[in-house]
């Protein structure tokens, strides 16, 4: 409604519109408020408490698969790798091993989607957690919907906005112009 007022040339504050709507149609405002998306609160106790792992497939039609991992507390990118594949468990497991060797430790828990590319990471994480003697009541690995893997999904949005969109458009143009058909992937 505020936007409509502006488009009609009225100068009015958004809060004024909100109050008017609430006094004119309180039931309608209440119904719309209940349907509004409510953001969940994200809690993380510290560095290496929970890592978020996921793959980004938007450039896959052009032969580029991206896989990444982010520390949920610090938002530090543990790894972000682009290659010919992002769904080979051996490749993704290699990223995990390289990272834990580099930092000299493992996270308490890893969160990922149900993709087969995460199976090796899961097995290694469970083994390493058992080997370190950490015996707390928190799972070593959590599976869930990709959309619920908040931190890495948020990062994919940033990646698309600042980098990937350019490459997607460029590769699409090359494809539309007939210089690329995907046959050599």
ZIWO-V79029 format. One record per helix or strand of 2 or more residues. SS is the DSSP state (H for helix, E for strand). FROM is the first residue (numbers start at 1). TO is the last residue. If there is no record, write none. Layout:
ss->SS from->FROM to->TO
ss->SS from->FROM to->TO
This chain:
ss->H from->2 to->7
ss->H from->14 to->24
ss->H from->26 to->35
ss->E from->50 to->56
ss->H from->60 to->62
ss->E from->65 to->71
ss->E from->77 to->83
ss->H from->89 to->103
ss->E from->109 to->112
ss->H from->116 to->132
ss->E from->141 to->143
ss->H from->146 to->148
ss->H from->150 to->176
